[in-house]
Amino acid sequence: MKYFPVFLDAQHISALVVGGGDVAARKIELLLKTTQKITVMTEYANASVERLINVHNLRWLKHNYQPGLLTAINLVIAATDISEVNRAIAAEAKPLNILTNVVDQPELCTYITPAIIDRSPIIIAMSSSGSAPILLRMLREQIEKMLPNRYGKLAEFSHKFRDHVKARVKGLRNRRTFWEQTLRGSIGEAILQGKTLQAEQQLISSIKKEISPPQGEIVFIYTLDGDPDKLTLQAHREMQFADAVFYDNEVNIDLIEYIRRDADKFPQQMPSTILINFQHAIELAEQGQKVIYLLAGHHELPKNSALSQCTINKKYLISGS
C-alpha cells in the first residue's frame, strides 16, 4: 500500500486551514464533523468560510500565510490557490512532523483525505491512492446504495449491549455468530425500522437462553487456481469466521486478505501435497477454534488416522469452480 489507512482521534486534532475560498470551506466542513479545534488563516474569507467561522466560533487569523505560527498545530491543510504558498506551508510543516495536506498537489502531502461514507459511528473511508478518482466515486456510489441511512444505529445498539452479551455468551466465535444472527435477523431489521425498544426487548430475551460453548471444526478449502474473485459465498463466510488458518506457498497469498483480520496465521513450509499439519489443526479445533486449511488446486488429502478418528466436525469445500 502506498498509503497507510488510519483514523485519528478527534479529541487530539488541532487543525489549521490556510485559505478562504470554496476549497477551504469544504475542508473546514469536513473537519467540523469531528472537531471544532480549527484555526483558519486567511486575510479574506468568502461568505461560506466566514459563516463557518462565526457559527462554530473558530479561531480566525486575519492575514495570509505567515511562517512560525504552527505551534500547537498537528494537522494543516493548505487550500490557497497559489502553489508557491502551498509549497511554503508544506516545507514548514513537514520538518515539524505535522500531518500535511496540500490541495491538488499530492506530491506535497503527508496524508490524503479519503472518500468518506458517514453512518456514524460507522465510518467507511476509501482511497484509490490518487490514481483513479472516477473509479473511486463509482465505488462509493455503489456502497452508499447498499447501506441504509440508519446503519449506524446498529453499531450503537451493539455497543450498548456488548458487555451484556459478553457476560452471557462464552467464546469469541460464539459471540461473533450470535451478533451476526442478531444484526442480520429480526432484531437488526427492527432497529433499521426505528423500533429500537422492540429490538432491545428481543435481545434481552435471547441472551437469557442457555448458549452452548463454541464447538471447534476444521474446514478444508480447495482454492483451485487461487483466483480471489472466484471465491464462493460459502468459502468467504467460513474464512470471515476463522480463528486460525493454515496455508502453504502454493496458495495464492492474496486469499489471506479474505481471512478474518485477527485470526492466527500458520504458513507451512512443506507443500500440502507432501505433508499436512493435521495434528496442530486438530489441537486448535479441540480447543473450540474454527480452523481453515487453504489448499491450492484440488488434490486428495493424505490419509491420517488422527483426523479420521477425531470427533471434530470437518468440512470440505471447493471454491473457485
TORKOL-4160 file (C-alpha; in steps of 0.2 Angstrom, whole numbers, padded with zeros to 4 digits, m for minus):
321
<pt num="1" X="0000" Y="0000" Z="0000"/>
<pt num="2" X="0006" Y="0017" Z="m0004"/>
<pt num="3" X="m0004" Y="0025" Z="0010"/>
<pt num="4" X="m0007" Y="0018" Z="0027"/>
<pt num="5" X="m0025" Y="0020" Z="0032"/>
<pt num="6" X="m0028" Y="0027" Z="0049"/>
<pt num="7" X="m0042" Y="0035" Z="0059"/>
<pt num="8" X="m0037" Y="0050" Z="0070"/>
<pt num="9" X="m0045" Y="0053" Z="0087"/>
<pt num="10" X="m0054" Y="0069" Z="0085"/>
<pt num="11" X="m0050" Y="0074" Z="0103"/>
<pt num="12" X="m0032" Y="0076" Z="0099"/>
<pt num="13" X="m0034" Y="0085" Z="0082"/>
<pt num="14" X="m0028" Y="0104" Z="0082"/>
<pt num="15" X="m0030" Y="0109" Z="0064"/>
<pt num="16" X="m0025" Y="0124" Z="0053"/>
<pt num="17" X="m0033" Y="0128" Z="0037"/>
<pt num="18" X="m0024" Y="0141" Z="0026"/>
<pt num="19" X="m0036" Y="0149" Z="0013"/>
<pt num="20" X="m0053" Y="0157" Z="0012"/>
<pt num="21" X="m0061" Y="0151" Z="m0004"/>
<pt num="22" X="m0073" Y="0137" Z="m0009"/>
<pt num="23" X="m0060" Y="0123" Z="m0006"/>
<pt num="24" X="m0056" Y="0129" Z="0011"/>
<pt num="25" X="m0074" Y="0129" Z="0015"/>
<pt num="26" X="m0076" Y="0111" Z="0010"/>
<pt num="27" X="m0061" Y="0106" Z="0020"/>
<pt num="28" X="m0067" Y="0116" Z="0036"/>
<pt num="29" X="m0085" Y="0107" Z="0034"/>
<pt num="30" X="m0076" Y="0090" Z="0034"/>
<pt num="31" X="m0066" Y="0094" Z="0049"/>
<pt num="32" X="m0081" Y="0100" Z="0058"/>
<pt num="33" X="m0088" Y="0083" Z="0058"/>
<pt num="34" X="m0075" Y="0078" Z="0071"/>
<pt num="35" X="m0068" Y="0094" Z="0079"/>
<pt num="36" X="m0070" Y="0112" Z="0082"/>
<pt num="37" X="m0052" Y="0115" Z="0086"/>
<pt num="38" X="m0049" Y="0123" Z="0069"/>
<pt num="39" X="m0039" Y="0139" Z="0065"/>
<pt num="40" X="m0042" Y="0147" Z="0049"/>
<pt num="41" X="m0028" Y="0158" Z="0042"/>
<pt num="42" X="m0033" Y="0170" Z="0028"/>
<pt num="43" X="m0035" Y="0189" Z="0025"/>
<pt num="44" X="m0051" Y="0187" Z="0015"/>
<pt num="45" X="m0064" Y="0174" Z="0018"/>
<pt num="46" X="m0078" Y="0171" Z="0006"/>
<pt num="47" X="m0096" Y="0170" Z="0013"/>
<pt num="48" X="m0096" Y="0151" Z="0016"/>
<pt num="49" X="m0079" Y="0152" Z="0026"/>
<pt num="50" X="m0084" Y="0167" Z="0036"/>
<pt num="51" X="m0101" Y="0159" Z="0041"/>
<pt num="52" X="m0092" Y="0143" Z="0046"/>
<pt num="53" X="m0080" Y="0153" Z="0057"/>
<pt num="54" X="m0094" Y="0163" Z="0065"/>
<pt num="55" X="m0107" Y="0149" Z="0068"/>
<pt num="56" X="m0094" Y="0137" Z="0075"/>
<pt num="57" X="m0083" Y="0151" Z="0084"/>
<pt num="58" X="m0067" Y="0146" Z="0075"/>
<pt num="59" X="m0051" Y="0155" Z="0078"/>
<pt num="60" X="m0048" Y="0167" Z="0063"/>
<pt num="61" X="m0030" Y="0174" Z="0059"/>
<pt num="62" X="m0035" Y="0188" Z="0048"/>
<pt num="63" X="m0019" Y="0188" Z="0037"/>
<pt num="64" X="m0012" Y="0177" Z="0023"/>
<pt num="65" X="0000" Y="0163" Z="0027"/>
<pt num="66" X="0014" Y="0168" Z="0038"/>
<pt num="67" X="0028" Y="0156" Z="0044"/>
<pt num="68" X="0031" Y="0152" Z="0063"/>
<pt num="69" X="0013" Y="0150" Z="0068"/>
<pt num="70" X="0011" Y="0131" Z="0068"/>
<pt num="71" X="0014" Y="0130" Z="0087"/>
<pt num="72" X="0001" Y="0118" Z="0094"/>
<pt num="73" X="m0005" Y="0113" Z="0077"/>
<pt num="74" X="m0004" Y="0094" Z="0072"/>
<pt num="75" X="m0014" Y="0095" Z="0056"/>
<pt num="76" X="m0013" Y="0108" Z="0042"/>
<pt num="77" X="m0022" Y="0110" Z="0026"/>
<pt num="78" X="m0015" Y="0121" Z="0013"/>
<pt num="79" X="m0030" Y="0127" Z="0002"/>
<pt num="80" X="m0024" Y="0143" Z="m0006"/>
<pt num="81" X="m0024" Y="0145" Z="m0025"/>
<pt num="82" X="m0006" Y="0150" Z="m0025"/>
<pt num="83" X="0006" Y="0135" Z="m0027"/>
<pt num="84" X="0021" Y="0144" Z="m0021"/>
<pt num="85" X="0012" Y="0147" Z="m0004"/>
<pt num="86" X="0006" Y="0129" Z="m0003"/>
<pt num="87" X="0024" Y="0123" Z="m0005"/>
<pt num="88" X="0030" Y="0135" Z="0008"/>
<pt num="89" X="0017" Y="0128" Z="0020"/>
<pt num="90" X="0022" Y="0111" Z="0017"/>
<pt num="91" X="0040" Y="0115" Z="0018"/>
<pt num="92" X="0037" Y="0122" Z="0036"/>
<pt num="93" X="0025" Y="0108" Z="0042"/>
<pt num="94" X="0035" Y="0093" Z="0037"/>
<pt num="95" X="0050" Y="0095" Z="0047"/>
<pt num="96" X="0039" Y="0098" Z="0062"/>
<pt num="97" X="0030" Y="0081" Z="0058"/>
<pt num="98" X="0013" Y="0089" Z="0056"/>
<pt num="99" X="0001" Y="0080" Z="0045"/>
<pt num="100" X="0000" Y="0090" Z="0029"/>
<pt num="101" X="m0012" Y="0090" Z="0015"/>
<pt num="102" X="m0010" Y="0102" Z="0000"/>
<pt num="103" X="m0025" Y="0103" Z="m0011"/>
<pt num="104" X="m0022" Y="0096" Z="m0028"/>
<pt num="105" X="m0003" Y="0094" Z="m0025"/>
<pt num="106" X="m0002" Y="0076" Z="m0019"/>
<pt num="107" X="0017" Y="0076" Z="m0020"/>
<pt num="108" X="0017" Y="0089" Z="m0006"/>
<pt num="109" X="0005" Y="0079" Z="0005"/>
<pt num="110" X="0010" Y="0068" Z="0020"/>
<pt num="111" X="m0008" Y="0062" Z="0020"/>
<pt num="112" X="m0023" Y="0062" Z="0008"/>
<pt num="113" X="m0041" Y="0064" Z="0013"/>
<pt num="114" X="m0051" Y="0048" Z="0008"/>
<pt num="115" X="m0069" Y="0047" Z="0001"/>
<pt num="116" X="m0080" Y="0045" Z="0016"/>
<pt num="117" X="m0097" Y="0037" Z="0019"/>
<pt num="118" X="m0103" Y="0043" Z="0036"/>
<pt num="119" X="m0115" Y="0032" Z="0045"/>
<pt num="120" X="m0109" Y="0037" Z="0062"/>
<pt num="121" X="m0102" Y="0028" Z="0072"/>
<pt num="122" X="m0099" Y="0018" Z="0056"/>
<pt num="123" X="m0086" Y="0027" Z="0045"/>
<pt num="124" X="m0081" Y="0020" Z="0029"/>
<pt num="125" X="m0065" Y="0028" Z="0021"/>
<pt num="126" X="m0059" Y="0023" Z="0004"/>
<pt num="127" X="m0045" Y="0029" Z="m0007"/>
<pt num="128" X="m0038" Y="0025" Z="m0024"/>
<pt num="129" X="m0021" Y="0032" Z="m0018"/>
<pt num="130" X="m0024" Y="0046" Z="m0030"/>
<pt num="131" X="m0024" Y="0035" Z="m0046"/>
<pt num="132" X="m0042" Y="0033" Z="m0051"/>
<pt num="133" X="m0054" Y="0046" Z="m0043"/>
<pt num="134" X="m0068" Y="0042" Z="m0055"/>
<pt num="135" X="m0067" Y="0023" Z="m0051"/>
<pt num="136" X="m0067" Y="0028" Z="m0033"/>
<pt num="137" X="m0083" Y="0039" Z="m0035"/>
<pt num="138" X="m0091" Y="0024" Z="m0043"/>
<pt num="139" X="m0087" Y="0013" Z="m0029"/>
<pt num="140" X="m0093" Y="0025" Z="m0016"/>
<pt num="141" X="m0110" Y="0027" Z="m0025"/>
<pt num="142" X="m0112" Y="0008" Z="m0025"/>
<pt num="143" X="m0108" Y="0006" Z="m0007"/>
<pt num="144" X="m0119" Y="0021" Z="m0002"/>
<pt num="145" X="m0134" Y="0012" Z="m0010"/>
<pt num="146" X="m0131" Y="m0004" Z="0000"/>
<pt num="147" X="m0130" Y="0005" Z="0017"/>
<pt num="148" X="m0147" Y="0010" Z="0025"/>
<pt num="149" X="m0146" Y="0028" Z="0032"/>
<pt num="150" X="m0149" Y="0020" Z="0050"/>
<pt num="151" X="m0135" Y="0008" Z="0049"/>
<pt num="152" X="m0125" Y="0017" Z="0062"/>
<pt num="153" X="m0140" Y="0013" Z="0074"/>
<pt num="154" X="m0135" Y="m0005" Z="0073"/>
<pt num="155" X="m0117" Y="0000" Z="0079"/>
<pt num="156" X="m0124" Y="0010" Z="0093"/>
<pt num="157" X="m0136" Y="m0005" Z="0098"/>
<pt num="158" X="m0121" Y="m0017" Z="0098"/>
<pt num="159" X="m0111" Y="m0005" Z="0109"/>
<pt num="160" X="m0125" Y="m0003" Z="0121"/>
<pt num="161" X="m0127" Y="m0022" Z="0124"/>
<pt num="162" X="m0109" Y="m0028" Z="0121"/>
<pt num="163" X="m0105" Y="m0031" Z="0139"/>
<pt num="164" X="m0121" Y="m0040" Z="0142"/>
<pt num="165" X="m0118" Y="m0052" Z="0128"/>
<pt num="166" X="m0100" Y="m0055" Z="0133"/>
<pt num="167" X="m0106" Y="m0060" Z="0150"/>
<pt num="168" X="m0119" Y="m0072" Z="0144"/>
<pt num="169" X="m0111" Y="m0079" Z="0128"/>
<pt num="170" X="m0095" Y="m0088" Z="0131"/>
<pt num="171" X="m0082" Y="m0089" Z="0117"/>
<pt num="172" X="m0076" Y="m0077" Z="0104"/>
<pt num="173" X="m0083" Y="m0087" Z="0089"/>
<pt num="174" X="m0100" Y="m0090" Z="0098"/>
<pt num="175" X="m0101" Y="m0071" Z="0101"/>
<pt num="176" X="m0097" Y="m0067" Z="0083"/>
<pt num="177" X="m0111" Y="m0080" Z="0077"/>
<pt num="178" X="m0123" Y="m0073" Z="0090"/>
<pt num="179" X="m0120" Y="m0055" Z="0084"/>
<pt num="180" X="m0121" Y="m0059" Z="0065"/>
<pt num="181" X="m0138" Y="m0068" Z="0068"/>
<pt num="182" X="m0144" Y="m0054" Z="0079"/>
<pt num="183" X="m0140" Y="m0040" Z="0067"/>
<pt num="184" X="m0145" Y="m0049" Z="0051"/>
<pt num="185" X="m0161" Y="m0056" Z="0058"/>
<pt num="186" X="m0177" Y="m0048" Z="0065"/>
<pt num="187" X="m0168" Y="m0038" Z="0079"/>
<pt num="188" X="m0157" Y="m0029" Z="0066"/>
<pt num="189" X="m0172" Y="m0026" Z="0055"/>
<pt num="190" X="m0182" Y="m0018" Z="0069"/>
<pt num="191" X="m0168" Y="m0006" Z="0073"/>
<pt num="192" X="m0167" Y="m0001" Z="0054"/>
<pt num="193" X="m0186" Y="0002" Z="0055"/>
<pt num="194" X="m0183" Y="0013" Z="0071"/>
<pt num="195" X="m0191" Y="0000" Z="0083"/>
<pt num="196" X="m0177" Y="0001" Z="0095"/>
<pt num="197" X="m0187" Y="m0003" Z="0111"/>
<pt num="198" X="m0194" Y="m0019" Z="0102"/>
<pt num="199" X="m0176" Y="m0024" Z="0097"/>
<pt num="200" X="m0169" Y="m0022" Z="0115"/>
<pt num="201" X="m0183" Y="m0032" Z="0122"/>
<pt num="202" X="m0180" Y="m0046" Z="0109"/>
<pt num="203" X="m0161" Y="m0046" Z="0113"/>
<pt num="204" X="m0163" Y="m0047" Z="0132"/>
<pt num="205" X="m0175" Y="m0062" Z="0129"/>
<pt num="206" X="m0162" Y="m0070" Z="0118"/>
<pt num="207" X="m0147" Y="m0069" Z="0129"/>
<pt num="208" X="m0157" Y="m0076" Z="0144"/>
<pt num="209" X="m0157" Y="m0093" Z="0135"/>
<pt num="210" X="m0143" Y="m0106" Z="0138"/>
<pt num="211" X="m0130" Y="m0104" Z="0124"/>
<pt num="212" X="m0118" Y="m0119" Z="0121"/>
<pt num="213" X="m0099" Y="m0116" Z="0122"/>
<pt num="214" X="m0091" Y="m0115" Z="0105"/>
<pt num="215" X="m0088" Y="m0131" Z="0095"/>
<pt num="216" X="m0072" Y="m0132" Z="0085"/>
<pt num="217" X="m0071" Y="m0138" Z="0067"/>
<pt num="218" X="m0058" Y="m0139" Z="0053"/>
<pt num="219" X="m0063" Y="m0133" Z="0036"/>
<pt num="220" X="m0053" Y="m0138" Z="0021"/>
<pt num="221" X="m0055" Y="m0126" Z="0006"/>
<pt num="222" X="m0048" Y="m0131" Z="m0011"/>
<pt num="223" X="m0044" Y="m0115" Z="m0020"/>
<pt num="224" X="m0041" Y="m0122" Z="m0037"/>
<pt num="225" X="m0032" Y="m0109" Z="m0047"/>
<pt num="226" X="m0032" Y="m0097" Z="m0032"/>
<pt num="227" X="m0042" Y="m0083" Z="m0040"/>
<pt num="228" X="m0049" Y="m0072" Z="m0026"/>
<pt num="229" X="m0063" Y="m0066" Z="m0037"/>
<pt num="230" X="m0069" Y="m0084" Z="m0039"/>
<pt num="231" X="m0072" Y="m0087" Z="m0020"/>
<pt num="232" X="m0089" Y="m0094" Z="m0017"/>
<pt num="233" X="m0100" Y="m0086" Z="m0004"/>
<pt num="234" X="m0099" Y="m0101" Z="0007"/>
<pt num="235" X="m0080" Y="m0101" Z="0007"/>
<pt num="236" X="m0079" Y="m0082" Z="0010"/>
<pt num="237" X="m0091" Y="m0084" Z="0025"/>
<pt num="238" X="m0081" Y="m0098" Z="0033"/>
<pt num="239" X="m0065" Y="m0088" Z="0031"/>
<pt num="240" X="m0073" Y="m0072" Z="0039"/>
<pt num="241" X="m0076" Y="m0083" Z="0055"/>
<pt num="242" X="m0059" Y="m0091" Z="0056"/>
<pt num="243" X="m0049" Y="m0092" Z="0072"/>
<pt num="244" X="m0034" Y="m0099" Z="0063"/>
<pt num="245" X="m0028" Y="m0103" Z="0045"/>
<pt num="246" X="m0015" Y="m0114" Z="0038"/>
<pt num="247" X="m0008" Y="m0112" Z="0021"/>
<pt num="248" X="0007" Y="m0116" Z="0011"/>
<pt num="249" X="0017" Y="m0107" Z="m0003"/>
<pt num="250" X="0007" Y="m0114" Z="m0016"/>
<pt num="251" X="m0009" Y="m0105" Z="m0010"/>
<pt num="252" X="m0011" Y="m0088" Z="m0018"/>
<pt num="253" X="m0006" Y="m0076" Z="m0004"/>
<pt num="254" X="m0020" Y="m0063" Z="m0009"/>
<pt num="255" X="m0033" Y="m0075" Z="m0002"/>
<pt num="256" X="m0026" Y="m0072" Z="0016"/>
<pt num="257" X="m0034" Y="m0054" Z="0014"/>
<pt num="258" X="m0051" Y="m0063" Z="0015"/>
<pt num="259" X="m0047" Y="m0071" Z="0031"/>
<pt num="260" X="m0054" Y="m0063" Z="0047"/>
<pt num="261" X="m0041" Y="m0050" Z="0052"/>
<pt num="262" X="m0036" Y="m0056" Z="0069"/>
<pt num="263" X="m0036" Y="m0074" Z="0065"/>
<pt num="264" X="m0020" Y="m0083" Z="0069"/>
<pt num="265" X="m0010" Y="m0087" Z="0053"/>
<pt num="266" X="0001" Y="m0103" Z="0051"/>
<pt num="267" X="0011" Y="m0103" Z="0035"/>
<pt num="268" X="0018" Y="m0120" Z="0031"/>
<pt num="269" X="0035" Y="m0123" Z="0023"/>
<pt num="270" X="0030" Y="m0141" Z="0017"/>
<pt num="271" X="0018" Y="m0141" Z="0002"/>
<pt num="272" X="0001" Y="m0149" Z="0007"/>
<pt num="273" X="0003" Y="m0162" Z="m0007"/>
<pt num="274" X="0018" Y="m0169" Z="0003"/>
<pt num="275" X="0013" Y="m0166" Z="0021"/>
<pt num="276" X="m0002" Y="m0158" Z="0030"/>
<pt num="277" X="m0001" Y="m0152" Z="0048"/>
<pt num="278" X="m0016" Y="m0161" Z="0054"/>
<pt num="279" X="m0010" Y="m0163" Z="0072"/>
<pt num="280" X="m0009" Y="m0144" Z="0076"/>
<pt num="281" X="m0025" Y="m0140" Z="0067"/>
<pt num="282" X="m0034" Y="m0154" Z="0077"/>
<pt num="283" X="m0027" Y="m0147" Z="0093"/>
<pt num="284" X="m0034" Y="m0130" Z="0089"/>
<pt num="285" X="m0051" Y="m0137" Z="0084"/>
<pt num="286" X="m0052" Y="m0147" Z="0100"/>
<pt num="287" X="m0050" Y="m0130" Z="0110"/>
<pt num="288" X="m0066" Y="m0124" Z="0101"/>
<pt num="289" X="m0057" Y="m0114" Z="0087"/>
<pt num="290" X="m0063" Y="m0114" Z="0069"/>
<pt num="291" X="m0048" Y="m0119" Z="0058"/>
<pt num="292" X="m0047" Y="m0115" Z="0040"/>
<pt num="293" X="m0035" Y="m0125" Z="0030"/>
<pt num="294" X="m0032" Y="m0117" Z="0012"/>
<pt num="295" X="m0026" Y="m0130" Z="m0001"/>
<pt num="296" X="m0020" Y="m0125" Z="m0018"/>
<pt num="297" X="m0028" Y="m0134" Z="m0033"/>
<pt num="298" X="m0039" Y="m0150" Z="m0029"/>
<pt num="299" X="m0029" Y="m0165" Z="m0023"/>
<pt num="300" X="m0034" Y="m0179" Z="m0012"/>
<pt num="301" X="m0028" Y="m0177" Z="0006"/>
<pt num="302" X="m0015" Y="m0188" Z="0014"/>
<pt num="303" X="m0023" Y="m0202" Z="0024"/>
<pt num="304" X="m0022" Y="m0198" Z="0043"/>
<pt num="305" X="m0029" Y="m0209" Z="0057"/>
<pt num="306" X="m0029" Y="m0194" Z="0070"/>
<pt num="307" X="m0041" Y="m0184" Z="0058"/>
<pt num="308" X="m0052" Y="m0199" Z="0054"/>
<pt num="309" X="m0054" Y="m0204" Z="0072"/>
<pt num="310" X="m0057" Y="m0187" Z="0080"/>
<pt num="311" X="m0075" Y="m0182" Z="0083"/>
<pt num="312" X="m0072" Y="m0164" Z="0077"/>
<pt num="313" X="m0083" Y="m0158" Z="0064"/>
<pt num="314" X="m0074" Y="m0157" Z="0047"/>
<pt num="315" X="m0080" Y="m0148" Z="0031"/>
<pt num="316" X="m0073" Y="m0150" Z="0013"/>
<pt num="317" X="m0076" Y="m0135" Z="0001"/>
<pt num="318" X="m0071" Y="m0132" Z="m0017"/>
<pt num="319" X="m0070" Y="m0114" Z="m0020"/>
<pt num="320" X="m0067" Y="m0106" Z="m0037"/>
<pt num="321" X="m0076" Y="m0119" Z="m0048"/>
